[in-house]
Amino acid sequence: MSMGDGYGGGYQGFVAGVFSGITKLAVGHPFDTIKVRMQTNPAYRNSLDCLIKTLRYDGVRGLYKGASPPLVGWMFMDSVTMGALTNYRSMLKTHVWPDAPELPLSGKLLSAVAAGWTVSFVATPVEHIKARLQVQYNDKAGTKLYTGPLDCAAKLIRQKGIFKGLYHGLFATMVFRTNFIFWWGTYDILSAYLSKHTDLSKAAISFWSGGLGATMFWVMAYPTDVVKQQILIDNLDKPKYRSWMDAARGVYRQGGRQAFTRGFPVSFIRSFPTNASALAAFELVMSVLHGNAKPDERLTLEVE
């Protein structure tokens, strides 16, 4: 989403972040479930076929499978992303470009990559549990492997430990979030352009730059997300893939280059409204809790 200096400390940002996370979940999670199922199950003809079959066999609740981990996780991911990005930019400005009037674009892009790698340590267990629950279809025989997110986490840890179990897919998550360079790069370039060439308010500039930055992120990052999902749902005892490149080759064998874009329309459609609505919810709550906050101030939020 968008980025800026935030509202400062206090409980207001946390409370607003909770509502932002709930809004992001309510708007975006059904799209995410269809995306993950499309990425991991070639049996679906297209996204509409996946949606219809999910509703037919799992009902509306099926669209919200695995919703608990991201609801909790996004609050922590937003905080880590904001803190990491701010500190990396400050560090580079102080130690690498101390005489520059502001951090150059190259420094901002480097900070974005570093922030993406940092937040991966929070995102990996959240996305791992979410993915496994999302591809767990209704089974009337009662042989579901996981009864919920806590049960899933406990079984992963018992099965392979914290790192090889819960944190399975860490490298794939870091590769995926390396694409933060496109998100923040687009944001910074668009913000500078719109500030110079339009009369839009800072709030409007942040809104459009953040939304379009999130869209650019998904356009560039999507193939790595497909590979990541294959790794996250792999059998831990008898893994199909031994490395990230092995998983990428496996995706290619499934359907050539087109396999790397399965479910992309859903992700593309989801990106802007999900992030824009979460930002709107954040600002609304902040305006209620923190009446003297300026409307153009922003909190950095995890892109989804």
PASE-243186 format. One record per residue (C-alpha): residue number from 1; residue in three letters; chain; x, y, z. Coordinates in nm, 2 decimals. Example, Ala and Ser with C-alpha at 12.3 -4.5 7.8 and 13.67 -1.06 7.14 Angstrom:
<nodes>
<node k="1" r="Ala" c="A" c1="1.23" c2="-0.45" c3="0.78"/>
<node k="2" r="Ser" c="A" c1="1.37" c2="-0.11" c3="0.71"/>
</nodes>
This chain:
<nodes>
<node k="1" r="Met" c="A" c1="0.00" c2="0.00" c3="0.00"/>
<node k="2" r="Ser" c="A" c1="0.11" c2="0.35" c3="0.05"/>
<node k="3" r="Met" c="A" c1="0.40" c2="0.48" c3="0.25"/>
<node k="4" r="Gly" c="A" c1="0.50" c2="0.77" c3="0.46"/>
<node k="5" r="Asp" c="A" c1="0.59" c2="0.89" c3="0.80"/>
<node k="6" r="Gly" c="A" c1="0.29" c2="0.76" c3="0.99"/>
<node k="7" r="Tyr" c="A" c1="0.10" c2="0.91" c3="1.27"/>
<node k="8" r="Gly" c="A" c1="0.36" c2="0.86" c3="1.53"/>
<node k="9" r="Gly" c="A" c1="0.33" c2="0.64" c3="1.84"/>
<node k="10" r="Gly" c="A" c1="0.05" c2="0.55" c3="2.06"/>
<node k="11" r="Tyr" c="A" c1="-0.23" c2="0.30" c3="2.05"/>
<node k="12" r="Gln" c="A" c1="-0.41" c2="0.46" c3="1.76"/>
<node k="13" r="Gly" c="A" c1="-0.20" c2="0.32" c3="1.49"/>
<node k="14" r="Phe" c="A" c1="-0.23" c2="-0.03" c3="1.63"/>
<node k="15" r="Val" c="A" c1="-0.61" c2="-0.01" c3="1.65"/>
<node k="16" r="Ala" c="A" c1="-0.64" c2="0.14" c3="1.30"/>
<node k="17" r="Gly" c="A" c1="-0.40" c2="-0.13" c3="1.18"/>
<node k="18" r="Val" c="A" c1="-0.64" c2="-0.40" c3="1.32"/>
<node k="19" r="Phe" c="A" c1="-0.93" c2="-0.25" c3="1.12"/>
<node k="20" r="Ser" c="A" c1="-0.71" c2="-0.22" c3="0.82"/>
<node k="21" r="Gly" c="A" c1="-0.62" c2="-0.59" c3="0.85"/>
<node k="22" r="Ile" c="A" c1="-0.98" c2="-0.69" c3="0.89"/>
<node k="23" r="Thr" c="A" c1="-1.08" c2="-0.49" c3="0.58"/>
<node k="24" r="Lys" c="A" c1="-0.79" c2="-0.63" c3="0.38"/>
<node k="25" r="Leu" c="A" c1="-0.90" c2="-0.98" c3="0.48"/>
<node k="26" r="Ala" c="A" c1="-1.27" c2="-0.93" c3="0.41"/>
<node k="27" r="Val" c="A" c1="-1.20" c2="-0.78" c3="0.06"/>
<node k="28" r="Gly" c="A" c1="-0.89" c2="-0.97" c3="-0.04"/>
<node k="29" r="His" c="A" c1="-0.90" c2="-1.32" c3="0.11"/>
<node k="30" r="Pro" c="A" c1="-1.16" c2="-1.48" c3="-0.12"/>
<node k="31" r="Phe" c="A" c1="-0.95" c2="-1.36" c3="-0.42"/>
<node k="32" r="Asp" c="A" c1="-0.64" c2="-1.50" c3="-0.25"/>
<node k="33" r="Thr" c="A" c1="-0.81" c2="-1.84" c3="-0.20"/>
<node k="34" r="Ile" c="A" c1="-0.90" c2="-1.87" c3="-0.57"/>
<node k="35" r="Lys" c="A" c1="-0.55" c2="-1.76" c3="-0.66"/>
<node k="36" r="Val" c="A" c1="-0.38" c2="-2.02" c3="-0.44"/>
<node k="37" r="Arg" c="A" c1="-0.61" c2="-2.30" c3="-0.57"/>
<node k="38" r="Met" c="A" c1="-0.55" c2="-2.20" c3="-0.93"/>
<node k="39" r="Gln" c="A" c1="-0.17" c2="-2.19" c3="-0.87"/>
<node k="40" r="Thr" c="A" c1="-0.16" c2="-2.54" c3="-0.71"/>
<node k="41" r="Asn" c="A" c1="-0.44" c2="-2.73" c3="-0.89"/>
<node k="42" r="Pro" c="A" c1="-0.43" c2="-2.75" c3="-1.27"/>
<node k="43" r="Ala" c="A" c1="-0.77" c2="-2.92" c3="-1.27"/>
<node k="44" r="Tyr" c="A" c1="-0.95" c2="-2.59" c3="-1.28"/>
<node k="45" r="Arg" c="A" c1="-1.02" c2="-2.45" c3="-1.63"/>
<node k="46" r="Asn" c="A" c1="-1.01" c2="-2.09" c3="-1.52"/>
<node k="47" r="Ser" c="A" c1="-1.07" c2="-1.86" c3="-1.22"/>
<node k="48" r="Leu" c="A" c1="-1.45" c2="-1.86" c3="-1.27"/>
<node k="49" r="Asp" c="A" c1="-1.45" c2="-2.24" c3="-1.27"/>
<node k="50" r="Cys" c="A" c1="-1.25" c2="-2.25" c3="-0.95"/>
<node k="51" r="Leu" c="A" c1="-1.49" c2="-2.00" c3="-0.79"/>
<node k="52" r="Ile" c="A" c1="-1.80" c2="-2.19" c3="-0.89"/>
<node k="53" r="Lys" c="A" c1="-1.66" c2="-2.53" c3="-0.77"/>
<node k="54" r="Thr" c="A" c1="-1.54" c2="-2.38" c3="-0.44"/>
<node k="55" r="Leu" c="A" c1="-1.88" c2="-2.23" c3="-0.37"/>
<node k="56" r="Arg" c="A" c1="-2.05" c2="-2.56" c3="-0.47"/>
<node k="57" r="Tyr" c="A" c1="-1.84" c2="-2.79" c3="-0.25"/>
<node k="58" r="Asp" c="A" c1="-1.72" c2="-2.56" c3="0.03"/>
<node k="59" r="Gly" c="A" c1="-1.98" c2="-2.28" c3="0.03"/>
<node k="60" r="Val" c="A" c1="-1.89" c2="-1.92" c3="0.11"/>
<node k="61" r="Arg" c="A" c1="-1.69" c2="-2.03" c3="0.41"/>
<node k="62" r="Gly" c="A" c1="-1.46" c2="-2.21" c3="0.16"/>
<node k="63" r="Leu" c="A" c1="-1.34" c2="-1.87" c3="0.03"/>
<node k="64" r="Tyr" c="A" c1="-1.22" c2="-1.77" c3="0.38"/>
<node k="65" r="Lys" c="A" c1="-1.02" c2="-2.09" c3="0.45"/>
<node k="66" r="Gly" c="A" c1="-0.69" c2="-2.00" c3="0.61"/>
<node k="67" r="Ala" c="A" c1="-0.81" c2="-1.65" c3="0.70"/>
<node k="68" r="Ser" c="A" c1="-0.70" c2="-1.65" c3="1.07"/>
<node k="69" r="Pro" c="A" c1="-0.32" c2="-1.65" c3="1.01"/>
<node k="70" r="Pro" c="A" c1="-0.32" c2="-1.35" c3="0.77"/>
<node k="71" r="Leu" c="A" c1="-0.56" c2="-1.16" c3="0.99"/>
<node k="72" r="Val" c="A" c1="-0.32" c2="-1.18" c3="1.28"/>
<node k="73" r="Gly" c="A" c1="0.00" c2="-1.18" c3="1.07"/>
<node k="74" r="Trp" c="A" c1="-0.08" c2="-0.87" c3="0.87"/>
<node k="75" r="Met" c="A" c1="-0.07" c2="-0.66" c3="1.18"/>
<node k="76" r="Phe" c="A" c1="0.28" c2="-0.78" c3="1.26"/>
<node k="77" r="Met" c="A" c1="0.39" c2="-0.77" c3="0.89"/>
<node k="78" r="Asp" c="A" c1="0.27" c2="-0.41" c3="0.85"/>
<node k="79" r="Ser" c="A" c1="0.47" c2="-0.31" c3="1.16"/>
<node k="80" r="Val" c="A" c1="0.79" c2="-0.49" c3="1.05"/>
<node k="81" r="Thr" c="A" c1="0.77" c2="-0.36" c3="0.70"/>
<node k="82" r="Met" c="A" c1="0.73" c2="0.00" c3="0.82"/>
<node k="83" r="Gly" c="A" c1="1.00" c2="-0.03" c3="1.08"/>
<node k="84" r="Ala" c="A" c1="1.25" c2="-0.21" c3="0.85"/>
<node k="85" r="Leu" c="A" c1="1.20" c2="0.02" c3="0.55"/>
<node k="86" r="Thr" c="A" c1="1.23" c2="0.34" c3="0.77"/>
<node k="87" r="Asn" c="A" c1="1.54" c2="0.22" c3="0.94"/>
<node k="88" r="Tyr" c="A" c1="1.71" c2="0.09" c3="0.63"/>
<node k="89" r="Arg" c="A" c1="1.65" c2="0.42" c3="0.46"/>
<node k="90" r="Ser" c="A" c1="1.78" c2="0.61" c3="0.76"/>
<node k="91" r="Met" c="A" c1="2.09" c2="0.40" c3="0.78"/>
<node k="92" r="Leu" c="A" c1="2.18" c2="0.43" c3="0.41"/>
<node k="93" r="Lys" c="A" c1="2.12" c2="0.81" c3="0.42"/>
<node k="94" r="Thr" c="A" c1="2.35" c2="0.84" c3="0.73"/>
<node k="95" r="His" c="A" c1="2.63" c2="0.61" c3="0.63"/>
<node k="96" r="Val" c="A" c1="2.62" c2="0.59" c3="0.25"/>
<node k="97" r="Trp" c="A" c1="2.47" c2="0.92" c3="0.12"/>
<node k="98" r="Pro" c="A" c1="2.53" c2="1.16" c3="0.41"/>
<node k="99" r="Asp" c="A" c1="2.58" c2="1.47" c3="0.19"/>
<node k="100" r="Ala" c="A" c1="2.28" c2="1.41" c3="-0.04"/>
<node k="101" r="Pro" c="A" c1="1.98" c2="1.63" c3="0.02"/>
<node k="102" r="Glu" c="A" c1="1.77" c2="1.31" c3="0.03"/>
<node k="103" r="Leu" c="A" c1="1.81" c2="0.94" c3="-0.02"/>
<node k="104" r="Pro" c="A" c1="1.85" c2="0.87" c3="-0.40"/>
<node k="105" r="Leu" c="A" c1="1.62" c2="0.63" c3="-0.57"/>
<node k="106" r="Ser" c="A" c1="1.89" c2="0.36" c3="-0.57"/>
<node k="107" r="Gly" c="A" c1="1.90" c2="0.38" c3="-0.19"/>
<node k="108" r="Lys" c="A" c1="1.52" c2="0.36" c3="-0.17"/>
<node k="109" r="Leu" c="A" c1="1.52" c2="0.05" c3="-0.39"/>
<node k="110" r="Leu" c="A" c1="1.79" c2="-0.12" c3="-0.19"/>
<node k="111" r="Ser" c="A" c1="1.60" c2="-0.05" c3="0.13"/>
<node k="112" r="Ala" c="A" c1="1.28" c2="-0.20" c3="-0.03"/>
<node k="113" r="Val" c="A" c1="1.46" c2="-0.52" c3="-0.10"/>
<node k="114" r="Ala" c="A" c1="1.61" c2="-0.54" c3="0.25"/>
<node k="115" r="Ala" c="A" c1="1.27" c2="-0.47" c3="0.40"/>
<node k="116" r="Gly" c="A" c1="1.12" c2="-0.75" c3="0.19"/>
<node k="117" r="Trp" c="A" c1="1.38" c2="-0.99" c3="0.31"/>
<node k="118" r="Thr" c="A" c1="1.33" c2="-0.88" c3="0.67"/>
<node k="119" r="Val" c="A" c1="0.95" c2="-0.92" c3="0.67"/>
<node k="120" r="Ser" c="A" c1="0.98" c2="-1.26" c3="0.51"/>
<node k="121" r="Phe" c="A" c1="1.08" c2="-1.40" c3="0.86"/>
<node k="122" r="Val" c="A" c1="0.73" c2="-1.29" c3="0.98"/>
<node k="123" r="Ala" c="A" c1="0.55" c2="-1.37" c3="0.66"/>
<node k="124" r="Thr" c="A" c1="0.67" c2="-1.73" c3="0.60"/>
<node k="125" r="Pro" c="A" c1="0.49" c2="-1.91" c3="0.88"/>
<node k="126" r="Val" c="A" c1="0.18" c2="-1.71" c3="0.81"/>
<node k="127" r="Glu" c="A" c1="0.17" c2="-1.78" c3="0.44"/>
<node k="128" r="His" c="A" c1="0.27" c2="-2.14" c3="0.49"/>
<node k="129" r="Ile" c="A" c1="-0.02" c2="-2.22" c3="0.73"/>
<node k="130" r="Lys" c="A" c1="-0.26" c2="-2.01" c3="0.51"/>
<node k="131" r="Ala" c="A" c1="-0.16" c2="-2.20" c3="0.19"/>
<node k="132" r="Arg" c="A" c1="-0.20" c2="-2.54" c3="0.35"/>
<node k="133" r="Leu" c="A" c1="-0.55" c2="-2.46" c3="0.48"/>
<node k="134" r="Gln" c="A" c1="-0.66" c2="-2.30" c3="0.16"/>
<node k="135" r="Val" c="A" c1="-0.59" c2="-2.61" c3="-0.05"/>
<node k="136" r="Gln" c="A" c1="-0.75" c2="-2.84" c3="0.21"/>
<node k="137" r="Tyr" c="A" c1="-1.09" c2="-2.92" c3="0.05"/>
<node k="138" r="Asn" c="A" c1="-1.40" c2="-3.03" c3="0.24"/>
<node k="139" r="Asp" c="A" c1="-1.38" c2="-3.40" c3="0.31"/>
<node k="140" r="Lys" c="A" c1="-1.70" c2="-3.56" c3="0.43"/>
<node k="141" r="Ala" c="A" c1="-1.51" c2="-3.87" c3="0.54"/>
<node k="142" r="Gly" c="A" c1="-1.35" c2="-3.66" c3="0.81"/>
<node k="143" r="Thr" c="A" c1="-0.99" c2="-3.72" c3="0.71"/>
<node k="144" r="Lys" c="A" c1="-0.88" c2="-3.36" c3="0.70"/>
<node k="145" r="Leu" c="A" c1="-0.52" c2="-3.32" c3="0.80"/>
<node k="146" r="Tyr" c="A" c1="-0.56" c2="-2.99" c3="0.98"/>
<node k="147" r="Thr" c="A" c1="-0.86" c2="-2.87" c3="1.19"/>
<node k="148" r="Gly" c="A" c1="-0.74" c2="-2.51" c3="1.19"/>
<node k="149" r="Pro" c="A" c1="-0.43" c2="-2.27" c3="1.19"/>
<node k="150" r="Leu" c="A" c1="-0.31" c2="-2.37" c3="1.54"/>
<node k="151" r="Asp" c="A" c1="-0.35" c2="-2.74" c3="1.47"/>
<node k="152" r="Cys" c="A" c1="-0.16" c2="-2.69" c3="1.14"/>
<node k="153" r="Ala" c="A" c1="0.12" c2="-2.50" c3="1.31"/>
<node k="154" r="Ala" c="A" c1="0.15" c2="-2.76" c3="1.59"/>
<node k="155" r="Lys" c="A" c1="0.16" c2="-3.05" c3="1.34"/>
<node k="156" r="Leu" c="A" c1="0.42" c2="-2.88" c3="1.12"/>
<node k="157" r="Ile" c="A" c1="0.65" c2="-2.82" c3="1.42"/>
<node k="158" r="Arg" c="A" c1="0.60" c2="-3.18" c3="1.54"/>
<node k="159" r="Gln" c="A" c1="0.67" c2="-3.31" c3="1.19"/>
<node k="160" r="Lys" c="A" c1="0.99" c2="-3.12" c3="1.10"/>
<node k="161" r="Gly" c="A" c1="1.06" c2="-2.86" c3="1.38"/>
<node k="162" r="Ile" c="A" c1="1.03" c2="-2.48" c3="1.36"/>
<node k="163" r="Phe" c="A" c1="1.27" c2="-2.41" c3="1.08"/>
<node k="164" r="Lys" c="A" c1="1.22" c2="-2.70" c3="0.85"/>
<node k="165" r="Gly" c="A" c1="0.85" c2="-2.73" c3="0.93"/>
<node k="166" r="Leu" c="A" c1="0.69" c2="-2.40" c3="1.01"/>
<node k="167" r="Tyr" c="A" c1="0.95" c2="-2.20" c3="0.82"/>
<node k="168" r="His" c="A" c1="0.95" c2="-2.43" c3="0.52"/>
<node k="169" r="Gly" c="A" c1="0.96" c2="-2.20" c3="0.21"/>
<node k="170" r="Leu" c="A" c1="1.15" c2="-1.91" c3="0.37"/>
<node k="171" r="Phe" c="A" c1="1.39" c2="-1.87" c3="0.07"/>
<node k="172" r="Ala" c="A" c1="1.10" c2="-1.88" c3="-0.17"/>
<node k="173" r="Thr" c="A" c1="0.92" c2="-1.61" c3="0.03"/>
<node k="174" r="Met" c="A" c1="1.24" c2="-1.40" c3="0.02"/>
<node k="175" r="Val" c="A" c1="1.26" c2="-1.44" c3="-0.35"/>
<node k="176" r="Phe" c="A" c1="0.90" c2="-1.33" c3="-0.39"/>
<node k="177" r="Arg" c="A" c1="0.94" c2="-1.03" c3="-0.16"/>
<node k="178" r="Thr" c="A" c1="1.26" c2="-0.92" c3="-0.34"/>
<node k="179" r="Asn" c="A" c1="1.00" c2="-0.78" c3="-0.59"/>
<node k="180" r="Phe" c="A" c1="0.93" c2="-0.50" c3="-0.33"/>
<node k="181" r="Ile" c="A" c1="1.18" c2="-0.32" c3="-0.55"/>
<node k="182" r="Phe" c="A" c1="0.90" c2="-0.28" c3="-0.81"/>
<node k="183" r="Trp" c="A" c1="0.64" c2="-0.18" c3="-0.55"/>
<node k="184" r="Trp" c="A" c1="0.84" c2="0.09" c3="-0.38"/>
<node k="185" r="Gly" c="A" c1="1.01" c2="0.20" c3="-0.70"/>
<node k="186" r="Thr" c="A" c1="0.68" c2="0.26" c3="-0.87"/>
<node k="187" r="Tyr" c="A" c1="0.55" c2="0.44" c3="-0.56"/>
<node k="188" r="Asp" c="A" c1="0.85" c2="0.67" c3="-0.54"/>
<node k="189" r="Ile" c="A" c1="0.86" c2="0.75" c3="-0.91"/>
<node k="190" r="Leu" c="A" c1="0.48" c2="0.81" c3="-0.94"/>
<node k="191" r="Ser" c="A" c1="0.47" c2="1.02" c3="-0.62"/>
<node k="192" r="Ala" c="A" c1="0.75" c2="1.25" c3="-0.75"/>
<node k="193" r="Tyr" c="A" c1="0.59" c2="1.28" c3="-1.09"/>
<node k="194" r="Leu" c="A" c1="0.24" c2="1.35" c3="-0.96"/>
<node k="195" r="Ser" c="A" c1="0.37" c2="1.60" c3="-0.71"/>
<node k="196" r="Lys" c="A" c1="0.55" c2="1.79" c3="-0.98"/>
<node k="197" r="His" c="A" c1="0.30" c2="1.77" c3="-1.26"/>
<node k="198" r="Thr" c="A" c1="-0.05" c2="1.77" c3="-1.10"/>
<node k="199" r="Asp" c="A" c1="-0.25" c2="1.96" c3="-0.84"/>
<node k="200" r="Leu" c="A" c1="-0.36" c2="1.64" c3="-0.66"/>
<node k="201" r="Ser" c="A" c1="-0.35" c2="1.65" c3="-0.28"/>
<node k="202" r="Lys" c="A" c1="-0.08" c2="1.46" c3="-0.10"/>
<node k="203" r="Ala" c="A" c1="-0.35" c2="1.21" c3="0.01"/>
<node k="204" r="Ala" c="A" c1="-0.46" c2="1.15" c3="-0.35"/>
<node k="205" r="Ile" c="A" c1="-0.10" c2="1.12" c3="-0.46"/>
<node k="206" r="Ser" c="A" c1="-0.03" c2="0.86" c3="-0.19"/>
<node k="207" r="Phe" c="A" c1="-0.35" c2="0.67" c3="-0.27"/>
<node k="208" r="Trp" c="A" c1="-0.29" c2="0.64" c3="-0.64"/>
<node k="209" r="Ser" c="A" c1="0.09" c2="0.58" c3="-0.61"/>
<node k="210" r="Gly" c="A" c1="0.03" c2="0.32" c3="-0.35"/>
<node k="211" r="Gly" c="A" c1="-0.24" c2="0.14" c3="-0.54"/>
<node k="212" r="Leu" c="A" c1="-0.06" c2="0.14" c3="-0.87"/>
<node k="213" r="Gly" c="A" c1="0.26" c2="0.04" c3="-0.69"/>
<node k="214" r="Ala" c="A" c1="0.09" c2="-0.27" c3="-0.55"/>
<node k="215" r="Thr" c="A" c1="-0.05" c2="-0.35" c3="-0.89"/>
<node k="216" r="Met" c="A" c1="0.30" c2="-0.33" c3="-1.05"/>
<node k="217" r="Phe" c="A" c1="0.44" c2="-0.55" c3="-0.77"/>
<node k="218" r="Trp" c="A" c1="0.20" c2="-0.83" c3="-0.85"/>
<node k="219" r="Val" c="A" c1="0.26" c2="-0.80" c3="-1.23"/>
<node k="220" r="Met" c="A" c1="0.63" c2="-0.85" c3="-1.17"/>
<node k="221" r="Ala" c="A" c1="0.62" c2="-1.08" c3="-0.87"/>
<node k="222" r="Tyr" c="A" c1="0.35" c2="-1.32" c3="-0.98"/>
<node k="223" r="Pro" c="A" c1="0.57" c2="-1.60" c3="-1.13"/>
<node k="224" r="Thr" c="A" c1="0.77" c2="-1.62" c3="-0.81"/>
<node k="225" r="Asp" c="A" c1="0.45" c2="-1.64" c3="-0.61"/>
<node k="226" r="Val" c="A" c1="0.34" c2="-1.94" c3="-0.82"/>
<node k="227" r="Val" c="A" c1="0.67" c2="-2.12" c3="-0.74"/>
<node k="228" r="Lys" c="A" c1="0.64" c2="-2.02" c3="-0.37"/>
<node k="229" r="Gln" c="A" c1="0.30" c2="-2.17" c3="-0.34"/>
<node k="230" r="Gln" c="A" c1="0.42" c2="-2.50" c3="-0.49"/>
<node k="231" r="Ile" c="A" c1="0.69" c2="-2.51" c3="-0.23"/>
<node k="232" r="Leu" c="A" c1="0.47" c2="-2.42" c3="0.06"/>
<node k="233" r="Ile" c="A" c1="0.22" c2="-2.70" c3="0.00"/>
<node k="234" r="Asp" c="A" c1="0.48" c2="-2.96" c3="-0.08"/>
<node k="235" r="Asn" c="A" c1="0.49" c2="-3.28" c3="0.12"/>
<node k="236" r="Leu" c="A" c1="0.75" c2="-3.23" c3="0.40"/>
<node k="237" r="Asp" c="A" c1="0.83" c2="-3.60" c3="0.45"/>
<node k="238" r="Lys" c="A" c1="0.86" c2="-3.68" c3="0.08"/>
<node k="239" r="Pro" c="A" c1="0.91" c2="-3.35" c3="-0.10"/>
<node k="240" r="Lys" c="A" c1="0.85" c2="-3.32" c3="-0.47"/>
<node k="241" r="Tyr" c="A" c1="1.09" c2="-3.03" c3="-0.50"/>
<node k="242" r="Arg" c="A" c1="1.45" c2="-3.01" c3="-0.36"/>
<node k="243" r="Ser" c="A" c1="1.51" c2="-2.65" c3="-0.43"/>
<node k="244" r="Trp" c="A" c1="1.35" c2="-2.33" c3="-0.57"/>
<node k="245" r="Met" c="A" c1="1.49" c2="-2.39" c3="-0.92"/>
<node k="246" r="Asp" c="A" c1="1.35" c2="-2.75" c3="-0.90"/>
<node k="247" r="Ala" c="A" c1="1.01" c2="-2.61" c3="-0.81"/>
<node k="248" r="Ala" c="A" c1="1.03" c2="-2.36" c3="-1.10"/>
<node k="249" r="Arg" c="A" c1="1.12" c2="-2.63" c3="-1.34"/>
<node k="250" r="Gly" c="A" c1="0.83" c2="-2.84" c3="-1.20"/>
<node k="251" r="Val" c="A" c1="0.58" c2="-2.55" c3="-1.27"/>
<node k="252" r="Tyr" c="A" c1="0.71" c2="-2.52" c3="-1.62"/>
<node k="253" r="Arg" c="A" c1="0.66" c2="-2.89" c3="-1.68"/>
<node k="254" r="Gln" c="A" c1="0.30" c2="-2.86" c3="-1.57"/>
<node k="255" r="Gly" c="A" c1="0.21" c2="-2.62" c3="-1.85"/>
<node k="256" r="Gly" c="A" c1="0.50" c2="-2.42" c3="-1.99"/>
<node k="257" r="Arg" c="A" c1="0.53" c2="-2.05" c3="-1.95"/>
<node k="258" r="Gln" c="A" c1="0.15" c2="-2.02" c3="-1.90"/>
<node k="259" r="Ala" c="A" c1="0.17" c2="-2.22" c3="-1.58"/>
<node k="260" r="Phe" c="A" c1="0.35" c2="-1.92" c3="-1.42"/>
<node k="261" r="Thr" c="A" c1="0.04" c2="-1.70" c3="-1.47"/>
<node k="262" r="Arg" c="A" c1="-0.23" c2="-1.94" c3="-1.35"/>
<node k="263" r="Gly" c="A" c1="-0.47" c2="-1.73" c3="-1.14"/>
<node k="264" r="Phe" c="A" c1="-0.31" c2="-1.40" c3="-1.23"/>
<node k="265" r="Pro" c="A" c1="-0.63" c2="-1.22" c3="-1.33"/>
<node k="266" r="Val" c="A" c1="-0.77" c2="-1.28" c3="-0.98"/>
<node k="267" r="Ser" c="A" c1="-0.45" c2="-1.14" c3="-0.82"/>
<node k="268" r="Phe" c="A" c1="-0.44" c2="-0.85" c3="-1.06"/>
<node k="269" r="Ile" c="A" c1="-0.81" c2="-0.76" c3="-1.00"/>
<node k="270" r="Arg" c="A" c1="-0.76" c2="-0.80" c3="-0.62"/>
<node k="271" r="Ser" c="A" c1="-0.46" c2="-0.59" c3="-0.57"/>
<node k="272" r="Phe" c="A" c1="-0.59" c2="-0.23" c3="-0.61"/>
<node k="273" r="Pro" c="A" c1="-0.93" c2="-0.26" c3="-0.42"/>
<node k="274" r="Thr" c="A" c1="-0.78" c2="-0.47" c3="-0.14"/>
<node k="275" r="Asn" c="A" c1="-0.50" c2="-0.22" c3="-0.07"/>
<node k="276" r="Ala" c="A" c1="-0.71" c2="0.09" c3="-0.13"/>
<node k="277" r="Ser" c="A" c1="-0.99" c2="-0.03" c3="0.09"/>
<node k="278" r="Ala" c="A" c1="-0.75" c2="-0.12" c3="0.37"/>
<node k="279" r="Leu" c="A" c1="-0.59" c2="0.23" c3="0.35"/>
<node k="280" r="Ala" c="A" c1="-0.94" c2="0.39" c3="0.36"/>
<node k="281" r="Ala" c="A" c1="-1.03" c2="0.19" c3="0.67"/>
<node k="282" r="Phe" c="A" c1="-0.70" c2="0.29" c3="0.83"/>
<node k="283" r="Glu" c="A" c1="-0.75" c2="0.65" c3="0.76"/>
<node k="284" r="Leu" c="A" c1="-1.11" c2="0.65" c3="0.88"/>
<node k="285" r="Val" c="A" c1="-1.03" c2="0.49" c3="1.21"/>
<node k="286" r="Met" c="A" c1="-0.73" c2="0.72" c3="1.26"/>
<node k="287" r="Ser" c="A" c1="-0.95" c2="1.03" c3="1.19"/>
<node k="288" r="Val" c="A" c1="-1.18" c2="0.91" c3="1.47"/>
<node k="289" r="Leu" c="A" c1="-0.91" c2="0.82" c3="1.72"/>
<node k="290" r="His" c="A" c1="-0.66" c2="1.09" c3="1.64"/>
<node k="291" r="Gly" c="A" c1="-0.86" c2="1.40" c3="1.54"/>
<node k="292" r="Asn" c="A" c1="-0.55" c2="1.62" c3="1.49"/>
<node k="293" r="Ala" c="A" c1="-0.37" c2="1.39" c3="1.24"/>
<node k="294" r="Lys" c="A" c1="-0.32" c2="1.54" c3="0.90"/>
<node k="295" r="Pro" c="A" c1="-0.50" c2="1.36" c3="0.62"/>
<node k="296" r="Asp" c="A" c1="-0.19" c2="1.31" c3="0.41"/>
<node k="297" r="Glu" c="A" c1="0.01" c2="1.13" c3="0.68"/>
<node k="298" r="Arg" c="A" c1="0.05" c2="0.76" c3="0.61"/>
<node k="299" r="Leu" c="A" c1="0.15" c2="0.43" c3="0.77"/>
<node k="300" r="Thr" c="A" c1="0.35" c2="0.18" c3="0.56"/>
<node k="301" r="Leu" c="A" c1="0.14" c2="-0.13" c3="0.52"/>
<node k="302" r="Glu" c="A" c1="0.23" c2="-0.48" c3="0.38"/>
<node k="303" r="Val" c="A" c1="0.12" c2="-0.52" c3="0.02"/>
<node k="304" r="Glu" c="A" c1="-0.13" c2="-0.79" c3="-0.04"/>
</nodes>
